Amino acid sequence: MIEAETGRESLPVGEDEFRLIADSAPVAVWVTRLDRTRSFVNRAYVEFLGVSYEEALRFDWRQIIHPDDAARILAESVAGEARLETFELEGRYRRADGQWRWLHSTSSPRRDAQGKHIGFIGVAHDVTEAKEAELALREREAQLSAFINQATAGFGQVDLEGRFTLVNDRFCEIAGWSREELMGKRMQDITHPDDLAANIPLFERAVREGTPYTHEKRYIRKDGGIVWVNNSVSVIRRPDGEPFGVLAVALDITGRRRAEEELRASEARYRTIFEQANDFLITTTIDQHITSVNPAVSAALGYTAEEMVGRHVRDFIDPSQYEITRAAVQQKLVEGGTTRFTLKVRAKDGRERIWEINSWLSLDEQGHPQGLHAIGRDMTEAKRSETHLRLLIDELNHRVKNMLAIVQGIAQQSFKGQVDPAAARRAFEGRLAALSNAHNLLTREHWGAVSMTQIIGDAVAPHGGDAGLFELEGPDLAIQPKTAISLALAIHELATNAVKHGALSRAEGRVRIRWGRSEASDVPRFSLVWEERGGPVVQAPTRRGFGTRMIERGLASELGGTVKIDFRPEGLVCTVDAPLPESARD
């Protein structure tokens, strides 16, 4: 009788050897017959399903395919088997714990000694993390693309020679050329010839020195029209720091430029705008003596117009800020045009305000500079918000890095050496849970000082803290976030050991945790004692495990004191002695 029909066909190598190798593999392995029933599955396969070995052989794997992937995977599987060639599948499958996991499987045809096809052998790798990272990257790229294309500002990227490599829709609208047309041009090709003399040196300096700049210039549109733009320009670099292009954000300021021309042409119109504008309007002489201010300036700074007119600009700003205005005047005298800069201004009551100012020269009939016009806007709150947001982001990055470092250390120690994978996983999950509980408390307290009583109580709760197995005694001291995390992990390790091997492994066992502060020395000190009783006779271990090392070294280092674990026959005792944290001294 044919072996495929008996269900006892031989495996690819010696059966015992194959089973040993396959069961040791961290990936799912299976062998099928021609009728698609399983003749062998390895340990990882069984664990994924969460059933017995015999049930795994009969299990219909189609039941655990994600509904969104089922039709595709089944069609690809049938087609792959029909070709009698190696084929691959990728999709989501439901693990025994209910989680959907991405698996990438490879199935190859299996043949007997005579070359006859007798089934398939397959291997499946869990690629969930890589797939989720891939999907997240795609989503971020799509979001970035949508942001660029939908932005109200024009984005234009050129290479170091000025050739366009990327533009968004808004840039095409402003410049008056299609994307395909711009890809064949240089920035210089659409810039007004009269503006190239000022533009090219700035561009070349940015490429050479990496200096960002903001300037205004004109683009010549395809239809011959002129558009004024305000460009904020910066060099973009590869991760190694090498520049590979220049990015400009273009704002269409044609309307504003026309308004400026109209403003010079009509003094009456100018005066109406000057008096009624909400923005700050100021005129000065070339040497920056104030000649007029609008009511908005007076309201913002607390001076009357009479108190300001005739005085020098430097009377209202610090010396360092005056250098900014002086440099802007010199730039306009040399290059013309408008300068935009941020300035810190002192109000009459001493308050500092931050203004964003656009200023330009006023010219006489012969075109000679005769004064300055400036428009300002109060950016104080916006700048403060920006600074606060930057601080929050920096703080978040710092905390995330610290948390990842702690998790990395826990993972390295939990899975270190010849540790049973299941036990290592349980230990790892327990430590993560303790870390999570501490993190939740810190989040509720906005990452300020937290209650030591709460930290200890949360750490022992999963181990019988609510069942009267622990006796907690001590003042409610406040400790800093990093110390709180170290203490929570240490208490978790002690409690886990007590449940497994110590006092809490017996119904009558109890744990007493006492802590307090001492003012006996110049520096206030803190002590904590973990004491077990009612458990089995304690024997000192032959080697220190991760938990013991973390408690004796990690916690001691964090507290700047000493931590000692005594394996007394009547019960384990852990003693902590350290200087009292600053947050707990009040």
Secondary structure, DSSP 8 states (H G I E B T S, - for coil): --HHHHT----SS-HHHHHHHHHHSSSEEEEE-TTS-EEEE-HHHHHHHTS-HHHHHH--GGGGB-HHHHHHHHHHHHHHHHHTS-EEEEEEEE-TTS-EEEEEEEEEEEE-TT--EEEEEEEEEE-HHHHHHHHHHHHHHHHHHHHHHH-SSEEEEE-TTSBEEEE-HHHHHHHT--HHHHTTSBHHHHB-HHHHHHHHHHHHHHHHH---EEEEEEEE-TTS-EEEEEEEEEEEE-TTS-EEEEEEEEEE-HHHHHHHHHHHH-HHHHHHHHHH-SSEEEEE-TT-BEEEE-HHHHHHHS--HHHHTTSBGGGGS-HHHHHHHHHHHHHHHHH-SEEEEEEEEE-TTS-EEEEEEEEEEEE-TTS-EEEEEEEEEE-HHHHHHHHHHHHHHHHHHHHHHHHHHHHHHHHHHHT-SS--HHHHHHHHHHHHHHHHHHHHHHHHTTTS-EEHHHHHHHHHGGGTTTTT-EEEES---EE-HHHHHHHHHHHHHHHHHHHHTSGGGSTT-EEEEEEEEE-SSSS-EEEEEEEEESSS-----SS--HHHHIIIIIIHHHHTSEEEEEEETTEEEEEEEEE--GGG--
